[in-house]
Amino acid sequence: MLKVSVVVPVYNAGPYLERCAPSLLGQSLATDEYEVVYVDDGSTDGSGEVLDRLAAEHPHVRVHHQENSGWPGKPRNVGVAMARGEYVQFVDQDDRLAPEALERLYAMADRNGSDIVLGKMAGSMVGPSAVFRRNREVCTVADAPLIETLTAHRMFRRAFLEEHGLRFPEGYWRMEDLLFMVRAYPKARVVSILADYPCYFWDRREDGGNNSKAAYDLADDFGRLRTIIEALAEATEPGELQDRLMRRLYRVETMSGISEPFATKAEDEERLAAYRLIRPLATGCFPPGVREGMPAMQKLRATLLEDGRPDSLLELAHRIREIRPRLDVGAVEQDGSGRLSLRLRATFHRADGTELTLVGEEGGYVLDPRFTEGIEGADGLPVTDPLAYAGGEVFVHDLSRKVWWHAEDTLEARLETLGGGRSHVVVEGSVVIDPATLAGGEPLQPGTYEVWTGIQVLGVGRRPRLSPTDAAQRVALASSPLGGTRRTVRPDWSGRGSQLRLVVKKPAPAPKPVKPPPTGLRRIYRGVLRRLPPRPRRAVKRIVAGVGSPLRRRR
């Protein structure tokens, strides 16, 4: 049996097929160990002919042509039915795999008997994800934040797909990946995460399109979301795990239409239309534990939604949009190998500069009335757990390769008393940025890297640049050798807004040897040549070249 079948749905891929294909054909896995299965969904731009040519040139490429189905679901299902590999890897027509992706993913799957393997994603359309903070050989949806990544560009054990009848919806069906993954994750006994090697590259297309872009009807979209929510409910038992998983669908997909930036930018008619479609989902699809376990701001938003207060939701969106993080950076220490250590403290502040606070004491906190004043229905909502989902991370972004890496950190949230019955949530801890091991245990390659933070407090998330609020905290940093390489790394505060950056440079090329000046007879010979007119000079050179020069014989 082949190790892997790569399934690629294709429809009018144009030049992007030429970008994708070399990455699939150039895998480090031997060509007799994997296959590429292209399913042409009725292309009319010549993509089918390109696929046939690839199949003729490469024995491990197979092509199936079919009438247009309107969406990637059916081509993927056909590809799975054609697959002969132990594992199936889904790839879109305009994306790329890294050279060792299949080899590394299969090796991890094979040693763990994995049902699903998640490979680290990179590219211009990919942000940092806590899912890929570190490798995990064995986990499940119950003990890892898998629900936070619902794309289907993963490696699946084919027998697992067959055993559970896992297939994509066919025909036009936006969010087909979400439906597939909420059914797959709860059934998987072993999920593995490969985080130390970027496997899958998802880049924004130059024409602004992608394989799943189309105009859509808002009502139909929320109808499909209801199907996704119901599918997750069917795949899980009522209780804490189901509540936690469904909380993602409530927080992201359901409330996106009543949250910033959509709510604060949309016209009233569009915003109210979305609200009228979202509210039945909120009141009819989610158990009470989903809302009750949310952090403060999300719980408040869900409460206003379920209570039927569209104007309050709009005002809340405006106020949350104005919340800003403040970063305080402690002394930055730098060793001889370019390793940086620092202390970081993050707090959130309102538009007027005052801190985002809670009022009360343990067991009886509420959002500060100064924040909720004027929002009908928002007063006195209990904040059961001020630290729910609160925390922080530090990321380093490789600008040229479009890869996000996680720095080492001990950032944790805690509640700090301010006096006068007020408290606020502080995210604080130490951070280590080691260029010698940052890239999945390997040294950073030459290029420019930006340092970012991700902070979550009271259900408000921000990703600020690591740039101290106080200019005095921006200490001078020096270039140093990058440990174990001939490269150098220079940290500085030259990014936008004085953001911390790392600039890794290649070693300087060795100087070319300097030729010694001519000596003896050779110097005399060249001096005579320079004094001759051009024609006699050429004649002398021909004579010397023809009979052999005594100058050469002296070497």
Secondary structure in CASP SS format (residue, H / E / C, confidence):
PFRMAT SS
TARGET T0000
AUTHOR 0000-0000-0000
METHOD secondary structure of the structure
MODEL  1
M C 1.00
L E 1.00
K E 1.00
V E 1.00
S E 1.00
V E 1.00
V E 1.00
V E 1.00
P E 1.00
V E 1.00
Y C 1.00
N C 1.00
A C 1.00
G C 1.00
P C 1.00
Y H 1.00
L H 1.00
E H 1.00
R H 1.00
C H 1.00
A H 1.00
P H 1.00
S H 1.00
L H 1.00
L H 1.00
G C 1.00
Q C 1.00
S C 1.00
L C 1.00
A C 1.00
T C 1.00
D C 1.00
E C 1.00
Y E 1.00
E E 1.00
V E 1.00
V E 1.00
Y E 1.00
V E 1.00
D E 1.00
D E 1.00
G C 1.00
S C 1.00
T C 1.00
D C 1.00
G C 1.00
S H 1.00
G H 1.00
E H 1.00
V H 1.00
L H 1.00
D H 1.00
R H 1.00
L H 1.00
A H 1.00
A H 1.00
E H 1.00
H C 1.00
P C 1.00
H C 1.00
V E 1.00
R E 1.00
V E 1.00
H E 1.00
H E 1.00
Q E 1.00
E C 1.00
N C 1.00
S C 1.00
G C 1.00
W C 1.00
P C 1.00
G H 1.00
K H 1.00
P H 1.00
R H 1.00
N H 1.00
V H 1.00
G H 1.00
V H 1.00
A H 1.00
M H 1.00
A C 1.00
R C 1.00
G E 1.00
E E 1.00
Y E 1.00
V E 1.00
Q E 1.00
F E 1.00
V C 1.00
D C 1.00
Q C 1.00
D C 1.00
D C 1.00
R E 1.00
L E 1.00
A C 1.00
P C 1.00
E C 1.00
A H 1.00
L H 1.00
E H 1.00
R H 1.00
L H 1.00
Y H 1.00
A H 1.00
M H 1.00
A H 1.00
D H 1.00
R H 1.00
N H 1.00
G C 1.00
S C 1.00
D C 1.00
I E 1.00
V E 1.00
L E 1.00
G E 1.00
K E 1.00
M E 1.00
A E 1.00
G C 1.00
S C 1.00
M C 1.00
V C 1.00
G C 1.00
P C 1.00
S C 1.00
A H 1.00
V H 1.00
F H 1.00
R C 1.00
R C 1.00
N C 1.00
R E 1.00
E E 1.00
V E 1.00
C E 1.00
T C 1.00
V C 1.00
A C 1.00
D C 1.00
A C 1.00
P C 1.00
L H 1.00
I H 1.00
E H 1.00
T C 1.00
L C 1.00
T C 1.00
A C 1.00
H C 1.00
R C 1.00
M E 1.00
F E 1.00
R E 1.00
R H 1.00
A H 1.00
F H 1.00
L H 1.00
E H 1.00
E H 1.00
H C 1.00
G C 1.00
L C 1.00
R C 1.00
F C 1.00
P C 1.00
E C 1.00
G C 1.00
Y C 1.00
W C 1.00
R C 1.00
M C 1.00
E H 1.00
D H 1.00
L H 1.00
L H 1.00
F H 1.00
M H 1.00
V H 1.00
R H 1.00
A H 1.00
Y H 1.00
P H 1.00
K H 1.00
A C 1.00
R C 1.00
V C 1.00
V E 1.00
S E 1.00
I E 1.00
L E 1.00
A E 1.00
D E 1.00
Y E 1.00
P E 1.00
C E 1.00
Y E 1.00
F E 1.00
W C 1.00
D C 1.00
R C 1.00
R C 1.00
E C 1.00
D C 1.00
G C 1.00
G C 1.00
N C 1.00
N C 1.00
S C 1.00
K C 1.00
A C 1.00
A C 1.00
Y C 1.00
D C 1.00
L H 1.00
A H 1.00
D H 1.00
D H 1.00
F H 1.00
G H 1.00
R H 1.00
L H 1.00
R H 1.00
T H 1.00
I H 1.00
I H 1.00
E H 1.00
A H 1.00
L H 1.00
A H 1.00
E H 1.00
A H 1.00
T C 1.00
E C 1.00
P C 1.00
G C 1.00
E H 1.00
L H 1.00
Q H 1.00
D H 1.00
R H 1.00
L H 1.00
M H 1.00
R H 1.00
R H 1.00
L H 1.00
Y H 1.00
R H 1.00
V H 1.00
E H 1.00
T H 1.00
M H 1.00
S H 1.00
G H 1.00
I H 1.00
S C 1.00
E C 1.00
P C 1.00
F H 1.00
A H 1.00
T H 1.00
K H 1.00
A C 1.00
E C 1.00
D H 1.00
E H 1.00
E H 1.00
R H 1.00
L H 1.00
A H 1.00
A H 1.00
Y H 1.00
R H 1.00
L H 1.00
I H 1.00
R H 1.00
P H 1.00
L H 1.00
A H 1.00
T H 1.00
G H 1.00
C H 1.00
F C 1.00
P C 1.00
P H 1.00
G H 1.00
V H 1.00
R H 1.00
E H 1.00
G C 1.00
M C 1.00
P C 1.00
A H 1.00
M H 1.00
Q H 1.00
K H 1.00
L H 1.00
R H 1.00
A H 1.00
T H 1.00
L H 1.00
L H 1.00
E H 1.00
D C 1.00
G C 1.00
R C 1.00
P H 1.00
D H 1.00
S H 1.00
L H 1.00
L H 1.00
E H 1.00
L H 1.00
A H 1.00
H H 1.00
R H 1.00
I H 1.00
R H 1.00
E C 1.00
I C 1.00
R E 1.00
P E 1.00
R E 1.00
L E 1.00
D E 1.00
V E 1.00
G C 1.00
A C 1.00
V C 1.00
E E 1.00
Q E 1.00
D C 1.00
G C 1.00
S C 1.00
G C 1.00
R C 1.00
L E 1.00
S E 1.00
L E 1.00
R E 1.00
L E 1.00
R E 1.00
A E 1.00
T E 1.00
F E 1.00
H E 1.00
R C 1.00
A C 1.00
D C 1.00
G C 1.00
T C 1.00
E E 1.00
L C 1.00
T C 1.00
L E 1.00
V E 1.00
G C 1.00
E C 1.00
E C 1.00
G C 1.00
G C 1.00
Y E 1.00
V E 1.00
L E 1.00
D C 1.00
P H 1.00
R H 1.00
F H 1.00
T H 1.00
E C 1.00
G C 1.00
I C 1.00
E C 1.00
G C 1.00
A C 1.00
D C 1.00
G C 1.00
L C 1.00
P E 1.00
V E 1.00
T C 1.00
D C 1.00
P C 1.00
L C 1.00
A C 1.00
Y C 1.00
A C 1.00
G E 1.00
G E 1.00
E E 1.00
V E 1.00
F E 1.00
V E 1.00
H E 1.00
D E 1.00
L C 1.00
S C 1.00
R C 1.00
K C 1.00
V E 1.00
W E 1.00
W E 1.00
H E 1.00
A C 1.00
E E 1.00
D E 1.00
T C 1.00
L C 1.00
E E 1.00
A E 1.00
R E 1.00
L E 1.00
E E 1.00
T E 1.00
L E 1.00
G E 1.00
G C 1.00
G C 1.00
R E 1.00
S E 1.00
H E 1.00
V E 1.00
V E 1.00
V E 1.00
E E 1.00
G E 1.00
S E 1.00
V E 1.00
V E 1.00
I E 1.00
D C 1.00
P C 1.00
A C 1.00
T C 1.00
L C 1.00
A E 1.00
G C 1.00
G C 1.00
E E 1.00
P C 1.00
L C 1.00
Q C 1.00
P C 1.00
G E 1.00
T E 1.00
Y E 1.00
E E 1.00
V E 1.00
W E 1.00
T E 1.00
G E 1.00
I E 1.00
Q E 1.00
V E 1.00
L C 1.00
G C 1.00
V E 1.00
G E 1.00
R E 1.00
R C 1.00
P C 1.00
R E 1.00
L C 1.00
S C 1.00
P C 1.00
T C 1.00
D C 1.00
A H 1.00
A H 1.00
Q H 1.00
R C 1.00
V C 1.00
A C 1.00
L C 1.00
A C 1.00
S C 1.00
S E 1.00
P E 1.00
L C 1.00
G C 1.00
G C 1.00
T C 1.00
R C 1.00
R C 1.00
T E 1.00
V E 1.00
R E 1.00
P E 1.00
D E 1.00
W C 1.00
S C 1.00
G C 1.00
R C 1.00
G C 1.00
S C 1.00
Q C 1.00
L C 1.00
R E 1.00
L E 1.00
V E 1.00
V E 1.00
K E 1.00
K C 1.00
P C 1.00
A C 1.00
P C 1.00
A C 1.00
P C 1.00
K C 1.00
P C 1.00
V C 1.00
K C 1.00
P C 1.00
P C 1.00
P C 1.00
T C 1.00
G H 1.00
L H 1.00
R H 1.00
R H 1.00
I H 1.00
Y H 1.00
R H 1.00
G H 1.00
V H 1.00
L H 1.00
R H 1.00
R H 1.00
L C 1.00
P C 1.00
P H 1.00
R H 1.00
P H 1.00
R H 1.00
R H 1.00
A H 1.00
V H 1.00
K H 1.00
R H 1.00
I H 1.00
V H 1.00
A H 1.00
G H 1.00
V H 1.00
G C 1.00
S C 1.00
P H 1.00
L H 1.00
R H 1.00
R H 1.00
R C 1.00
R C 1.00
END
